[in-house]
Amino acid sequence: MIHKEEALRNRNFAVFQERYGFKPEKGSKEDILYRMEEASDGEPVLFIRNAMPSGDLRLNSSYSPTYEAMVWARGRDEQSRRTIIILCGFSTGVFLEALVKQMRPDTEIYVYEPNQSLFSFVCSYTDLSDLIENPRIHLFISEKQINTMTDVIHNMVISNKPEIIGIVTPFYAADTRFHSICTQIGDLSIALRNYKMTRGRNALRCRIHAWNHLEKEHVLSDFKMENIADYSAVIVAAGPSLKKNAYLLKRLKGRALILSTDRALDTLKENGVIPDAAISVDAEKSADFLEYAIKENIPVISSYQLNIDAQEKLSEKLVFFDEISYERSLLGRSFSSSPIDMGGNVAGAAYSVLRIMGLKKIILVGQDLAYLEGKHHSDDRGDGMDEINDVEEIPGINGDTVQSTRMWIKYRDFYVRQIKMHPEIEVIDATEGGALIEGSKIMTLSEVVYDIEKSGKAADFERHFKDLPPAIKPETGHRIREIISDWTRQLGEISEISGELYALCEQLSEITRQQGIKSQEAGDKLTRLDELRKKIFQMEMNNLLEEYWVEDMYLIPPKVFYVRTDEEALETFSEAAAYYKVLKEDALSLRQALEE
């Protein structure tokens, strides 16, 4: 007879804490909300009490939950490439376990369980240690975990370029949060693919330009200011409401760190406000947006992929911040130890920069994320909104509704996620209009200015930026040249290996058709294929090619080939041959870009 065991729950909790760093909470009303019975085969059957008009809702088969789950999982097509599954509902774990057995061995499953108390209840009836410890399974059961779920999955998408599937466990209903997670990940994945296809190569060319001029520029990792957490920072975005209150920012000069987005600079110029720094991150945006910074010698916190024209016009004024592995190799240091989530736009980048710098109070100005009287920005430019036609009504900051777009809603969602992830940071929305950013404190800019003036604190933020040393000393320039020279060598080697890999894939396809993938000849070729692929994977420039230069990320083969059947092998070799044929030329063209 099945019964609750606190010792079993504690063992499951201990394993969970070892993996995830915290112990699940036991629900105070779990016996009122749930009950467990025994199936005909002895497995646990979970019920939600009074969930149906007729009584309790049964979540598993009363005969054999495992068999039921296996039949359900068999209805899922196994994907031909690496896949991420976002699963709504843990249930008793049987459906999750069936998915693990059905899908490819490199499939990763991210489980959204909205009721931590349900998971805790199940822990007292069945041993879940294998599921909790499985590295392919990622459980999100607490509010804090779920708030980070989108970012965690997105980082996985960036690293491995998988297919993404959303699945709802039987008898669960996908709630608003699950739909939001799936939508955000889907949008981010589409944006990532589109970015690589249309902008990736240009972004890398911009980075390469920055690498070759580091002795003239600066890096934000060198910014040092005592007690910076005692001060406030203002992000000035270019929303249409900025015209209403931009003049007030003059009173914050020397009292709060004023960081202007590139597009907001023209409005600040009209109001005679010189920010402590500007920020710009776009490889495509015109350098015209930065004319005020160029004229007034305003330091510009910049992505390494800022467009080359802007880099040249802002020579000696740039402060780079978004180091990835290649800049870390060149510099030997970095502003952030992990990738920086910029939220998809320059204001989001400004928020992340200020958070990492250590500011604990961040004030948003001009962050409408909505239209105001038909205007989309505070300037009169038409740039950036030509193709926007997906207008939506969303909650406004004043309790009304405002007109926004799907793109702006993504930017709003970034702030909402960040506020939940970093409760130690106070975010004040002093935009005085536009979209409601849940979790922010709503104030007028006049109220904010009064509070900061009353504090009496003063600091010369502008000087701290202008006193930054060069990113590299002249005597260390040779080190960068040597590293880049080694990268060009690697690219030449990758090109040669890619040619051999293309030929091997073609040969393996033919051998598979004639003799089958299990033949000795196929085995010998596969061994050589694995040796060459392993050699490429160990080269830093292979990562650079995949991240920026290969235009379609879904062409990139998985790290491990699954060729268990002839049919699977033929599909795998065909796709790989197409990739390595292109990679041979891609490696040479990237080498040329580095050498130029």
Protein Blocks (a to p, Z undefined) as FASTA:
>chain_A
ZZddfklmmmmmmmmmmmnopacdddfklmmmpccdddfkopacdddehkbfnlcadfbd
fkbmmlmmmmmmmmpccdfbdcddddehjknolmmmmmmmmmcfkbccddddfblklmmm
mmmmbccklmmmmmkbccdfbfklmmmmmmmmmmmmmmnopacdddddehiacdfklmmm
mmmmmmmmmmmmmmmmmmmmmmmmmmmmmmmmmmmmccfklpccehklmpccddddfbfk
lmmmmmmmmmmgokaccdddfklmmmmmmnopacfbdcdfbfkbcfklmmmmmmnopacd
ddfkbcfklmmmmgokaccfbdcfklmmmnopafbfbdcdehhpaklmmmmmmmmnopab
dcdehilopaeehiabfblcfghilmgcbdcddddfkopacdddfklmmmmmmmmmmmmm
mmmbccddfkopajddehiacddfklmmmmmmmnopacdfklmmmmpccfbdfklmmmmm
mmmmmmmmmmmmmmmmmmmmmmmmmmmmmmmmmnopkbmklmmmmmmmmmmmmmmmmpmk
lmmmmmmmmmblklpccfbdcdfbfklmmmmmmmmmmmmmmmmmmmmmmmmmmmZZ
